[in-house]
């Protein structure tokens, strides 16, 4: 089916507001040109078989590529249709998968976690959890066993393990409860939610080792901090509050746990998305859409009446054209001269969870900013209940061009190395 046919199919599926919503989506799609595919490919580093975060890092000594940058690249290609439904690891050539696998395999430490050489072990919990999750998934997709036992692997007998090398907050139930109690959900819900959502695999596993349901303890804590007045975890229904809701709400859906104030949260998020409040980071445009989709999903999986859900859809369709256009207006603020989008308004993001990844205050796109901006498209479709009718931005031709550029960089590196 041609792309134009897909647009028509989407329009018919929506019904009365079909023309307005598809017209707004088309304007959003214009932000994502084919030059971004080429830019992502150009960040491939043949020496390491991995991707850089931004051009400034690629051109500056002291910076190295990292696994999350690869993840952002393949996530971008997948979500915007370049893989056409085929997993990225089935499309990548064997030589590239071998290099990626070797890079990730060699990041693992005897303690089971994965550490990048440029960042070492003195990293934030969030960085540690994210790399554990991403590296574990990558090795699994590539059919490679980890070098060492994963820290989340329980013992084969009674599930008990020596936890003396585990992060301190996972060494005892008391430590974990104190860890949660010390989290500042009032003013820092985004960072707290990000750390928790990235570590839920660890929460599950260490809970089994400790013989305690740490997941329930976590969800109970998060439930207690959700605000009745706005359905968020932040006192104000602003962009920061939307960020926190994005990280926290999805945890509830992973465990089919009902959120008490979904209606209040949906109202807040719809107002945040349509507001004129200027975003300072690209996630402030993307995250509220993702959170909105999560709260709607929570109503669905927790048994909200069909009539109530239908009424919500009608309301969303009325609101959507202006909301999508407002988000397009805001997302354009992050478009840089290199064609990609930056995490911050004027510059690429210089750190990832506190670890340096780009030269500070460089006017350029970065893989995180671009991936978050593009992920907003899928979140819009999810929020509107239209995921099955999503129109792809790219096609397999873009994927082929991406891989061609990567291969050309590899060949050039090999030829220069042979001289």
Secondary structure, 3 states (H helix, E strand, C coil): CCHHHHHHHHHHHHCCCHHHHHHHHHHHHCCCCHHHHHHHHHCEECCCCEECCCHHHHCCCCCCCCHHHHHHHHHHHHHCCCCCCCCHHHHCCHHHHHHHHHHHHCCECCCCCECCCCCCCCCCHHHHHHHHHHHHHHHHHCCCCCCCCCCCCCCCCCCCCCCCCCCHHHCCHHHHHHHHHCCCCCCCHHHHHHHHHHCHHHHHHHHHHHCCCHHHHHHHHHHHHCCCCCCCCCCCCCHHHHHHHHHHHHHHHHCCCCCCCHHHHHHHHHHHHHCCCCCCECHHHHHHHHHHHHHHHHHHHCCCCHHHHHHHHHHHHHHHHHHHHHHHHHHHHHECCCCCECCECCCCCCEECCEECCCCCCCCCCHHHHHHHHHHHHHHHHHCCCHHHCCCCCCHHHHHHHHHHHHHHHHHHHHHHCC
